[in-house]
């Protein structure tokens, strides 16, 4: 029987539509009646203004999309490596694994297997074999990330690499926009995902790693003690030991303190605490801190609690030696504050707050919703300027990572978008976060070795009377050095007793004693991480009372420091007993 061309076209269309429906994952038919369906086609990837580095990621992503579509072995390889969480997220550093073998079964001869490296497998999907080598050279932090998507829709833990219905779309995290290029090899289709949506179907992300930096010998990344070397000769440092899964087992603990913006305490009626306190933190105060409070309470006006902690001074014992390394300063609590949606958007923004479209300059950029799903956990850096006398840099940075749901309280609403082009179109389900509040993180532990946000002891012979903190959400790990001239203030009633063999450090008098501060200025190097979103600055004086008594319940609470976006505790902790 002769079949007309029209009949053949109808058969093709119907077959294509049937196939596309089979590729639709994690959706429900009733979403269409509950949510807006956007019939407008999204932007094309070609319409985006991409940096050179993003173009390289896009080329790599297109090759990866084809390879991962055809190879369940590659999918298993990526899942296995992601589950190792070498940097405490589901990241796979390409240069660390590119020479590892992937048991890839060739499609042309299914009876035989070919053992190839990851780079060899990916290279086979480039027309020009030199392109991959160029990408490897230009992108030393190239990373394959398996995101944990909302409502258990997809994750490295639940991914079944053998299921052809779970072949992931490949997403590209860009540096110039929060929109996300999506490469769907199964449907041979590319589109740009809106910046406020999270996929509800399998996706992997091609990005740069934000927890590592190329080791050039000059890095000053806080307490990063370990170097990661690859078989190809690349060398990296972790942003902080907190990012190294082999060194740190510590995870921040969520605190449901019931205080979205801070403040509050026990009691009722007109009782008002003298400063910000966090309900529940009174149960987390060590005895030596209580002793420092009680020894001065009612005996000294505006006492310096650290006088007792570091020098064991009392109202009657006003000269004493420094206790050395028995105590040190630490960040023991952290919480964001302010407008929850605005703070979330600022931290999720991967363009460092820059408005790249001048036509939108009059719009409220901070209110435009963005989501951080392409990068996993947030990286929080706390830069500390202590003005050490014997260090050329005036600051160093501590860092930790936190899941979005460690820092925020939020739910998700479902959204449906149509993808594809006539005559083949299909629906995809997405999630949009609805941000409502903040959560606090507790960085104390019964195991002192797990309290990893340690700074150092506050030795007045070595450090300024005032420390300055700058809190950042870190987007890039390129370290920048700048020259700065700053004013430093030091106590003059502390000295080293040279008549004693070990040269004990002695403080004479409470507070400033009979002397004053020494103030001087000099030009020194300040190091900071490029591309970070500033979450605020704080000033921490040595003279601050460490504990605050709440008259509402007569309990002692750790002092809380706060700015428009963050609040935290910085207090001494005991490290020697």
N, C-alpha and C positions, 0 to 999 in steps of 0.2 A: 504494500500500500504506500503511495506517495504521500509524504508529509510536507505541508506547505511551510514556507519560511516563518509565517506568523505562528503556526503551531509549535515549531521548534523554539521560537522566542518565548512563548508562554510556558513550555516545559522547562526551559532554562530558568526563567524568573521564579516559577513555583519551586523548583528544586533549590535555587539559591535562597529563597525565603525560608524554606524548610531547614536548610543547613544553618542559616544564621540564627534561627530560633534555638537550635541545639547548642549554640555557643553562648547563649545568654545564661549567666549564672546569678544565683542569689537574688532573684526578683520574685515578686508576687503580682498576680494579675490585678489585684485590687489597688495597687499603688496609683494606677492611672486615674482613679476617681478621687483619691485622697490628696494628690499632689499635682502641682503644675508640671506639664510635660512641655519642654521647650522644643518646638519644631524648627527653630532656627538653627542652621548649621554653625558649628563652632569655628573659630579661627583656624587657618591653616598654619602649619609649622613654618612654612616659607614666609609668612607675613610677620614673623617675630624678628626683632632686631637682636641677633645673637652675637655674643663675644666669641672670639676665636676658640677659647677653651670649651665653650658650650657647643660649638660646631663639632669639635673632636668628640665630645660625649655623645652627640647625636649620631655621628658615624658609627661609633662603637655600639650604641644602643640598637641601631638598625641591624647590624651584623648579629648581635646577641639575640634579638627578637627572632630572626630566622633560625639560628642555631638551637635556641631553647624550644622552638616549635617542633623541630624535627627530632630532637634528642632527649628522651626521658632520662638517659644517663647523665646528661648535663644538668637537667633539673634536679636529679638526686644529688649530684655533686654540689650544686649551689645550696641546696637545703642543708646538706651535711655540714658544710663550712659555715653557713649562717648560724646554725645551732651551737657552734662552738663559742659564739659571742666573745671573741678575743678582746674586744674593746667595750664589753658590757652592753652591746646592742647587736642586732642581727646584721652586722656588716661583714662583707667579704672583701678584703683588700686585694685588688686584682694582682698587684705586683708580688704579693706574698704567696699566691696560689697559682700563678700563671704557668709555672713549670711542673705542677702536679699532674699526674696522669688522670685522664677521664676515659673510662671504658665505654667507648662510643661504638655502637653497632652500626656498620655502614648500611645504608638503605639499599645499595646496589647488590649486596650479598649478605642477606640476613643470617646466613649460617656461620659467618665469620665475624669476629670482633676485631676492632682495631684499637689499640691502646695509644691514645694521643694525649698530649698536654692540653690544658685549657687554652693556652695561647695558640697552639697549633689548630685546635678545633675552630676557634673564633676566626683565625686567619683565613680558613678555607671559605669563609663567607664574604671576603673582600675581593673585589675584582683586581685591585692593585695590592699585592702582598706588602708593599712598602708602607701602606697607609696605617696598618696596625703598629708597625715599628715607630712611626711618627707619633701616633696617639700615645703609645707607652712613654715616649720621651717627653711629651708635652704635659702629660697628666700623671705625675708620680703618685698622686693620692686617689687615683681612680678606684671606685668602690661600687660593688653590687650589693644593694640593700634589699632585704625582704621585710616589708612593713607589716606591722600588726594592725590590721584594719578593724573598724568598729563592728560591734554586734557579732563578733566571731565569724565575720565573713571571709577572712583569709589571714594566715600568719605562717611563719616558718614551722611552727609546731603542728598546725593542722594540714599543711600542704601535702597532697598526695601526688608525687611527681609522675606516677604511672597513669594517672587519670587524665585523659586527653581533654576532659572538660575543665581541667585546672591548669591549662597552659597559660602562663601569665602574659598580660600586656606589659610592655616595657615602657616605663616612664623615665623622663629626663629631668633632673633637678637643675634649674638654670640659675645663673647669678644675676640676671638682669630683670627678671620678672617672676612673680609668684604663680603665673600660669604654667601648666605642665604639659609639654609635648608627650603624646601617648602613641606608641607604635604597636598596633594590633596585627601581628603577623598571621593569625588564624583567619581573620577577615580581610587581610591585605589592605588595611585602612589605617590612616594616621589622622589624628585630630589634636586639638589643644584643650585640655581640661581646665575648666574655670577654677580660679584660685580659692573659692570658698567651699569646694566640694571634695569629699574623700571617696575613692572608689569603693564599691561593695562587691568586687570581683577580684580574681587573682591578678596581682601586679608585682613586678620587681622594679627597683629604681636604680638608675645609673647616676652617680653623683661623685663629688669629692668628699673625702673623709674629713670630718671636722674635729676628730679626737686625736689626730696625729699631725705631726709636722715633719717635713724632710729634715733630717739631722745634718746641719751644716757646721756643727761644732760651736755655735754661738747662741743656741737656744737658751732661754731663761724661763722655761715653762714650769714655774712653781717647783714642785717636788717630784718631777719626772726623773727617776733614777735609772730606768732601764732603757736600753737601746734595742729596737727591733731591726734585725738584719734579714734581708731576703736572699734567696739563692742567686738572684740576678745582680746582686751587689748594691741594692738600694738600702739605705739606712734611715730609720725613723725614730722619733721620740714621741711618746705619749704626751698629750697636753698636760696631764697630771697622772700620778700613780693611781688615782681614783678611777681612771679610764682603763687601766690595765687589769684585765680579769685574773691574770696570774698572780698579781700582787695584792689585790684588794678583794675581799669577799663582802665588804660592807655595802649595804644598801640603805638609803635613807628611809626612815620610818614615817609613814603618814600620821599626822596628828589631827584629829578632829576636835579642834579646840572651841568650836562654836562661835568664833569671832572672825567674821569676814574681813573687817577692817582693823582689828586690833582693839585693845582697851578692855574694859570690863573687869570683873573680879567678883569676889564673894560679896555677901551682904545685900542690902536692899535700901530703899528709901533714897535719901539725899547723900549718901556716902559716896565720895569720889576719891579714887586712888590718886596719889600725887604725880604719877607718871603712867605711861602705857604698860599694862601688864597683860599676860596671856593666861587665861584660866587653865589650870592643870600644871603649869610650869613650876608652881611652888613645891610640887612633889619631886622635882628634879634638881634640888639644891644640895650640894655636898656640904658636909659638916664644917670643913675648913672655911668655906665662904660664910656660913652662919657665925663662926667664931670671929671672923674679921669684922662682921657687922656688929656683933654684940659687944666686942671689946671697946669699941668707940661710942656705942649708942648712949646718948645722954651725957657723955664726958668730953667730946670734942665736936665743935661746930663744923659742919660740912667736912667730915672726915674723908681721908683717902684710904679706902679699904685695901688697896694694893700695897700701901705701906706695911700693913700687917702680913699680907700674903707673901710678898717678896723679901721683906726685911724683918719681919716679926716684930715690928714696932708696936708699942702700946702707949696709952696716955702717960705711963710712968717710965717706960723703957723707950727713950727717944733716940738712941743711937744703937745700931746693930749691923750685923753683916748680912750680905746678900745670900739667900739660900740656894743659889745656883740653879740647877736644872730640875728642882723638885716640882716646880709648877711652870706652866706655859699658857699662853693665850690660845683660845680656840673659838671657832664659830660653832655654836652648839644648837642653834635653831635658825630656821630661815623660812620666810613666808613673803609672798607677793601681796600687794595691797593696791587700793585705788579702784578704778573702773575695770572690772574683771575682763570685759570684752576688749577694751582698748589695750590693756596690757597683753592679753593673749595675741591680739593682732600684731602688736609691735614685735613680740618675740617670734611669731611665726613668719614675719616678713624676712625673706631671704635676699632682699636688695639693699639691706642696711638702711632702710628708711628713705631711700632716695626716690623721688618722684620722677620717673623717667619720661613721662608724657606731659609736656608743658601745657597742653590743652586742658589738663585736669588739675591744674595748679590750685584752682579755687575750690575744689572739692575737698571733703573731709577725708584725707587719705588714711588717717588712723582708724576711721570707722569702717573702712572697707574690709570685710571679713576675709581672713586668710587662715589656712590650716597648715600645720607642720608635718603632714603625714609622709612627705618625701624624705624626711631626715630623721625620723624616729624620735629619740629622746632629746630633750633640751640639754645643752651644755651651759652651765652657769659658771662664770669666772668671777672671783673676788680679788681685785688688785689691791695690794696693801703697800702703802707708802709709809715706812717706818723711819726713814732718814738715818739709816745706820751709818755710823762714823767711818767704818772700815770696809764699806762695800761701795763699788763704783756706781751701782744702780740704786736708785732711790726707791724702787718698788719691785715686788715680785707677785705672782698670781697663784692662788689656789683655785681649784676647779672641781666640780662634781657634775654628774649627770642626773637628770630626773625625767621621768615619764610625764607627759602632759597631765595624766590623771593623778600624779603625785602633787602637782602644783595647783590644779584647777578642779572645780566641781562643774561638770557639764553633762548634758544629754545629747542625743542625736535625733534629728528629724530626717526622714527619708525624702529623697528627691529623685525623679526619673528624668532622664535625658534621652532623646533619640539620637542615634549615631548612624553613620553610613550615608549613602547617596542613592537616590532613585536609580534602579528599581529595588535595590537591596537596602533596607533600613531595619534597625533593631533597637530595642530599648535596653538601657543600662540603669541599674539602681546605684545611687550615690547616697552619701551621708553628709549632713551639714551639722557641725557642732553648735550647740546652744550653750554659751558660757554663762554661768550663774554666780560663781563665788571662787574663793581661794582655799587651798589647804596648806597647812604648815608641815615642815619637815624637822624631825628631831635627829640631831647628830651626836647624841650621847649614847653610850652603851656600857654595860657591865664589863665588857671586855675592852680595856683601855686601848688596846692595839687596833680596835675597830673604829675608834673615834678619829677619823682620818682628816678632819678639817683643822688640824693643829697648825699654829703659826710658829711662835717661839716665845721664850720667856721675855718679859719686859724688863730688861736690864737698863737702868737709867744711865749707866756709864757708857752704853753702846748706842742707845736709841733715843729719839726725840720724845719729848713729853706728850706729844700729840701724834697719833697715827691717823691717816686718811684712807678710807676705803672707797673703792669704785666698783660697783656691781654691774656685770655685763652678761648678756646672753650671747654666746660666742658663735659666729657664723663662719668664720674662716680662721685658720691657724697659721697665717703668715705673720711672723713677729716683726714689729716695727720698733726701731729705736729712735728716740728724739732727745735732743739736748734741752734741758730745762734748768732754770735758775729758781731756787725756792728758798724760803726762809725756814730755818730749823731752830727749835728751842730745846735747850737741855738744862736739867737741874744742875746747879753748882754746889749743892750740899751732898754730893756723892763723889767718892774718890776711891782709889786703889791704895791700900796700906802697903807700901813697899818694904816696911820693916818686918813684915810677915813673909816667910818663904814662898808661900803660894799666892801672896798678894791678894788678900781678902778685900772684897769690895764693901765699903762701909757707907751707910747713909746716916748723916748727922742731922737730927731734927725731923719732926713730922712735916709733911707737906714740903715747903721750900726751906724749912729751917730758918736760920738767920740770914740766909743769902737770897738771891733772886735767880731768875733764869738767865742763861747765856744764849743770846740770839746771834746767829750768823747766817750768811748766805753764800752759796757757791753753785757753780754750774756742774750738773752731773747728768748721766744718761737715765732716761725713763723708757722702759720697755712696755709695750702694750700689743694686743692682738688686733690685727686689722679686721675691719668689717663687723665689729661687734656692736650690738644694740645696747646702749647705755641705759641701765635701769636705776641709776641714781648714785649719789655720793654721800658719805657719812664721815663725821669727824669723831674720833674716839680719844678723849684725853685720859692720861694715866690717873688723873685726879677724880674721875667719875666714880661714884658709889656703884659697886658691882650689884648690890641687892637693894631692893625697894620694899619697904614695909607697907602693906595694904591695910589701911585702918579699918576697912570693911570686915576683914576676917583676922587681922593681926598676923597674917602669914607673910613670909619673906619670898619675894619673887625676883628672878633675874631681871636686870635692867634690859629694856628693849630699845634698840636704836631704829629709827625709821626715817624714810623719806617718802616722796610721793608715790613710789612704786614698790618699795620693799621694806621689810622689817627683819631684824635679826638680833640674836644674842651674840655678843663677844665677851667672854669672861675667862678667867684662869681655870685650868683643870689640873688635877694632880696626876703626875706621871711617875713619881717615885714615892714609895711608902716606907 
